[in-house]
Each structure stands twice: as C-alpha cells, then as structure tokens.
Amino acid sequence: MPNSSEQFNTYSEKEAQGEASKMQEKIATGKAEDYSEAERQVEAEKKYDPKSEYHVDLENPEVKEKIEEAQKLYREFLQENFERFDLSNEQSIEDVYNKALETGVFDKAEEIRELIFGKDMHFYGVSYLWDACVNHCHYCPGSVPNRAKAIKEGKEFPLRELSVPQAVEDTKAVMKDGHKHVCYLTGSTPSIDKYPDKIIPYLTSVIEETKDDGLKEIILNVEPLTEDGFRKVAEAVKAVNERLGTNVSLQFRVFQETYNRETYKQMHPKGPKADYDFRIESQARALRAGVDNVGLGALFGLNKLPFEEIEGLRQHAERLEKESGKAPARICLPSANELENIGVEIPYFIKRGIYNAGRKELTEKGHYEKFDELIYALSRLAMPKINIVSSERDGEAMLEILDKYATCSTLNVHPGVGDNARLFPKQEKDEFSNVHFEQTTTFPRDPKSTLEKMKQRGYNPILGEIK
C-alpha cells in the first residue's frame, strides 16, 4: 500500500516551539542531560490523547476526500448486503466475502488505515480484579446460571478477588511486557452505588505505585455507573494525578454486546446488565462526569446480522462525538466464537479454517476467518478515524490478517483474576489450583517475538521497554 500518510503533517510550528521550550527548560534546570533525554521526558509527561495517534490532519481537504471515499464504499456495500450478510446461513459469509473482494473493500480499508494511522500498532495489557458477578448473560461462563451449571457438572471454579496490593502486583507484571496502557475488568459486583468506593482504592494505588514506570492510561472496562458515580471515580483519579504530578488518563469502556434490542433482552434476562438503555447511555454519562475518554464494543455472534452491530457502533460513536465533541478512543470487535470452547452456548458459531502450530499458521481460511476479516475491514471503512482493537481471542495468524485494519491490539493477555502475576497458584495447594474462571479462550503472544515479526512485516509496533 502507498505510504500516503507522509503527505501530511499535523505537528504545527506552535506546538513544536512549545515542546522545544520545555526541553530547554529541563536541560537548564538539570532534569535532563541532553535533548534526547529531555524529549523523552516531555513525551512521557503528556496526557494520552487518541488524536495523537493520527498521522494526518483530518481537516486537510485531501484527507477528507479519502475519508469520504471510504465511507461511501461502506454505505454502498451496506445497502446491498445488510440482509444478505446473515450468520444463520454460513454460505452468506462466503458470498459477501467474495463481493467485498470484487468491490475493493479490503484494499480500501487497508489504504484508509495507513493514511490516518500509518503502519503504527498500539497495544494495551489487561488485568482482572475480581470475577464475582450477579448478571445472567447466557454467553458468559461467569454469569449466575452458567456458574451454577458448572458447579452442577462438578466443575466448580472458586471465585477470586485481588486485594489492592495484589492488583498493583498484577499491574506491574503487565507493565513488564512494555505496556503503558492497562485495561481493568471486574465482575458486576458490588451494587452500582457502592462500586465507586470499591474501585477507587485500586486505581489510586496503581497510579501511586507505578508513578515512576510510565503508566499513561487506565482503561476501566466495568459495569456502567451513574453520572455521579463516574464523577467520583474521575475526581479521585484527577486528585491523585495532581498530588503525584502524574498524568494518567482515564478511559471508561463497556461493550453494548449487541445493538439489537430483542437479542439483547434474550441474552441478558436478569441482573443490572438487563437495562439496555442504562448501558448504551453510559459513555455519554462518563464524558459528562469528566472521564477523559470512552470506548465501545460489540460481541459478534449473538446477533445473526453483523451489519446491525457495525451500524450500531458507528451511530453510537457519531452521537457521542456530536454531544461531547469526542469520538470514542477505541472500538472493540471481538467474536463470541471461542466461548463455545469453554462450555458456553452461543447463538451463531462459525466454522474455523485449518491451522498449524496452534494458531500461528493458517493453512486454509474457513467461514470464521472470512467473517472476521470482513468485520474489521467494514468497520474501518465505516469509522476511519477511530482506533480499532483486535484481541488475542484470535490467534497469531488471524491477527496478522487483521493488522491491515486494526490499529491497536492486546498482547500477552491472561483472562483470569491474578493470572499476570501468577498470584493464586502460589496459595492454592489442591489439584484444582489452576482451574478458575476465565472470560474467554485466548492465545497470548510473546511480546518480544511479536514485535520483531511485526517489524519484519513493515509495521511500527509502539510499546515500552520489555523487562
């Protein structure tokens, strides 16, 4: 693909002069020995802004024209294939995939990704704080009915919860992989009114204990709060930043799971998550309350019409930007496909292709691989300027395909409470010490070899020092 991003420059002369002055001040005061060190310090002090990942000025007429071309192709493809792309008929995946090849969907999606984001690939790590949950989601192994089913079958998984010091330890284990952005997940407990008081000590302690390690962003992927609840959390993070002189950004992210109301109702019959409207309005509440950024996501495989989910994400993102002036920082597009592997039934399971060496080599694409690539390419055309996340629910070979459209990925994920620091096996002595709740099957990659391979393929992986 042509390196179109080099045609444009978003770094203004005023910004350059301001940063040069900061570097000179650091050298003059002895905080840095030379410009290289001063530049690193100034960069580290910046608060994370998703727009800093752009390689172009989005207001440039040529860029706007390219964005409109991409969105026009998406709209035309949507109009022709909305009903045709139907997961209840796997042949439709093959048909729509071939149509996308014919109409240039994949090439245009790769082109617009490289125009706006270059060949950069960003990463974040993941830490699970506790797994107790009161929701009844049909597709989650940690939900009330599915946990009860597992216990009845003799597969009881002990509930886990990290103490605050353990959460710090798990975070530091994540950051040893070079991560400066860390996503925290919890189960849906305690109640919404009590949740802020429970989560705040975790967040403030993490910021305090990593103040010299370069943590740039906390992504809070948890049950939606009230506006007052979000404000309480945001103000606590702001206060600890001001006290320590840190600048850790706070993002709230929650997946709507499905934008089809009837499917949503079927998948979430009980628990706080059953309230569709409270969930879909949560990002707007978070931004009004002072949270820096928000993220969106849908779980593909619950609804038979994938385009309904892409359109739901696109319209949700547009509403947020119109109301708040901020587009979502990231959008996630996971598939529920791997959930069936851990004993959970999902509505639309898609047949995979043939792999060797685990998931490191793809020798033959199946319906799933074509579906997955379609979702990412179409989402890139629909939302050209938003950072799209791939995840290690997919294996290495599939992720290499998705790199053409995604601009951020998880790396070395362990989807169980305390698993980054291997906290619980140290304490549990019985034969089930490694049997516990995991949200999904994942295929964690080695950070060093992943970065080397990405560079060999012409990408620019952006990650801190791996220890």
HELIX and SHEET records of a PDB file:
HELIX    1   1 SER A    4  GLN A    7  5                                   4    
HELIX    2   2 GLU A   13  ALA A   28  1                                  16    
HELIX    3   3 TYR A   35  GLU A   45  1                                  11    
HELIX    4   4 PRO A   50  GLU A   53  5                                   4    
HELIX    5   5 PRO A   61  ASN A   81  1                                  21    
HELIX    6   6 GLU A   90  THR A  103  1                                  14    
HELIX    7   7 VAL A  105  PHE A  117  1                                  13    
HELIX    8   8 VAL A  144  LYS A  152  1                                   9    
HELIX    9   9 VAL A  164  MET A  175  1                                  12    
HELIX   10  10 TYR A  195  GLU A  209  1                                  15    
HELIX   11  11 GLU A  227  LEU A  244  1                                  18    
HELIX   12  12 ARG A  261  MET A  267  1                                   7    
HELIX   13  13 PRO A  272  ALA A  274  5                                   3    
HELIX   14  14 TYR A  276  ILE A  280  1                                   5    
HELIX   15  15 SER A  282  ARG A  288  1                                   7    
HELIX   16  16 PRO A  306  SER A  324  1                                  19    
HELIX   17  17 ASN A  337  ILE A  342  5                                   6    
HELIX   18  18 HIS A  367  ALA A  382  1                                  16    
HELIX   19  19 GLU A  396  LEU A  402  1                                   7    
HELIX   20  20 PHE A  424  LYS A  426  5                                   3    
HELIX   21  21 PRO A  447  GLN A  456  1                                  10    
SHEET    1   A 9 ASN A 460  ILE A 462  0                                        
SHEET    2   A 9 ASP A 120  TRP A 130  1                                        
SHEET    3   A 9 HIS A 181  THR A 186  1                                        
SHEET    4   A 9 GLU A 217  ASN A 221  1                                        
SHEET    5   A 9 SER A 249  ARG A 253  1                                        
SHEET    6   A 9 ASN A 293  GLY A 297  1                                        
SHEET    7   A 9 ARG A 330  CYS A 332  1                                        
SHEET    8   A 9 ASN A 387  SER A 390  1                                        
SHEET    9   A 9 CYS A 408  THR A 410  1                                        
SHEET    1   B 2 ILE A 354  ASN A 356  0                                        
SHEET    2   B 2 GLU A 361  GLU A 364 -1                                        
END                                                                             
